[in-house]
Amino acid sequence: MKNKKIFNLKAIIIICGIAAIVYIVTDRINNKNTVNTVSNVVIENTVSENKTAGNYTDRVNEVLADEKEIERKWLIDKNKIPYDLERKDVEVFDIQQTYFSFDPEMRVRNYNNGQAYEMTVKLNMTRDGLVRDETNYEITKEQYDNLVKKKEGNTIHKTRYQFYEDGEVIAIDIFHDDLDGLAYMEIEFASIEESNAYGNPDWVIKDVTADINYKNGHLARFGIPEYN
């Protein structure tokens, strides 16, 4: 899933080279405001209409309680998605995702054509691709524009449909442009035990959590991988 604890990014120092490294951060937002960046905006506008908003928010807070991302990913056929992505409780995000360093993995996102901007740092991925350290920073448009200039690889454009279903927050990503035809389902879990207990849905193509070729950073460099 996309959004860990949010901090105010008051200063970014960029060490230029092949990769740009960013890391000066001060003044954390109070913990009560650390739900994910874009979902806060949308939930506040829809909570009165959405019966599952409370469950959704509670589950988001649960899986984002620390800075560990425990996430599984499935390759899917976008024409066989069994969920109604047009229902009212589905959040829809247009995402422009740009990497400015692949090692360490550092990226920025533009949500919904400027509704929010975010920088993410991911480190220490386990061999099975399941667990990583992830920290997200809310940034300004000016900071976003400066970091995009350091772009490595191609910008990823995708539409994310995110909703609460059967106790989990499910994210469906439909890719566009040079990645057109690719689609994922992602679920982030609160623990490795939860992840291991979750079975593969019968409608997906395959679990690609452990396959580096299907990580977004790899897509930005090499495009859609071939699969059997």
QUILIN-V486306 format. One record per residue. N is the residue number from 1. RES is the residue in one small letter. OMEGA is omega in whole degrees, 0 to 359 (NA if undefined). Layout:
n = (N;N)
res = (RES;RES)
omega = (OMEGA;OMEGA)
This chain:
n = (1;2;3;4;5;6;7;8;9;10;11;12;13;14;15;16;17;18;19;20;21;22;23;24;25;26;27;28;29;30;31;32;33;34;35;36;37;38;39;40;41;42;43;44;45;46;47;48;49;50;51;52;53;54;55;56;57;58;59;60;61;62;63;64;65;66;67;68;69;70;71;72;73;74;75;76;77;78;79;80;81;82;83;84;85;86;87;88;89;90;91;92;93;94;95;96;97;98;99;100;101;102;103;104;105;106;107;108;109;110;111;112;113;114;115;116;117;118;119;120;121;122;123;124;125;126;127;128;129;130;131;132;133;134;135;136;137;138;139;140;141;142;143;144;145;146;147;148;149;150;151;152;153;154;155;156;157;158;159;160;161;162;163;164;165;166;167;168;169;170;171;172;173;174;175;176;177;178;179;180;181;182;183;184;185;186;187;188;189;190;191;192;193;194;195;196;197;198;199;200;201;202;203;204;205;206;207;208;209;210;211;212;213;214;215;216;217;218;219;220;221;222;223;224;225;226;227;228)
res = (m;k;n;k;k;i;f;n;l;k;a;i;i;i;i;c;g;i;a;a;i;v;y;i;v;t;d;r;i;n;n;k;n;t;v;n;t;v;s;n;v;v;i;e;n;t;v;s;e;n;k;t;a;g;n;y;t;d;r;v;n;e;v;l;a;d;e;k;e;i;e;r;k;w;l;i;d;k;n;k;i;p;y;d;l;e;r;k;d;v;e;v;f;d;i;q;q;t;y;f;s;f;d;p;e;m;r;v;r;n;y;n;n;g;q;a;y;e;m;t;v;k;l;n;m;t;r;d;g;l;v;r;d;e;t;n;y;e;i;t;k;e;q;y;d;n;l;v;k;k;k;e;g;n;t;i;h;k;t;r;y;q;f;y;e;d;g;e;v;i;a;i;d;i;f;h;d;d;l;d;g;l;a;y;m;e;i;e;f;a;s;i;e;e;s;n;a;y;g;n;p;d;w;v;i;k;d;v;t;a;d;i;n;y;k;n;g;h;l;a;r;f;g;i;p;e;y;n)
omega = (196;199;176;182;184;179;169;178;186;178;176;176;183;174;187;177;174;176;176;181;182;177;178;183;175;174;175;173;176;186;182;181;188;170;190;191;188;182;177;183;185;181;180;182;187;187;181;182;191;183;182;184;179;178;180;182;179;182;176;179;182;183;180;185;176;183;174;173;176;193;173;185;179;171;184;171;185;179;181;180;185;182;174;183;179;180;190;185;177;175;181;181;168;188;168;187;185;177;173;170;176;180;359;182;181;185;171;177;171;181;172;175;174;177;178;178;186;172;183;173;178;184;167;177;176;185;180;177;187;189;174;167;180;176;179;179;172;182;179;176;180;178;177;182;179;181;178;178;180;188;170;181;182;173;178;176;180;172;179;173;187;186;180;182;175;175;181;170;184;176;174;179;176;186;183;176;184;177;181;182;180;178;180;160;178;173;175;185;180;181;176;179;176;180;181;183;184;182;177;175;185;184;182;177;178;174;182;182;185;184;183;181;182;172;184;178;178;177;181;180;193;179;184;178;174;177;181;NA)
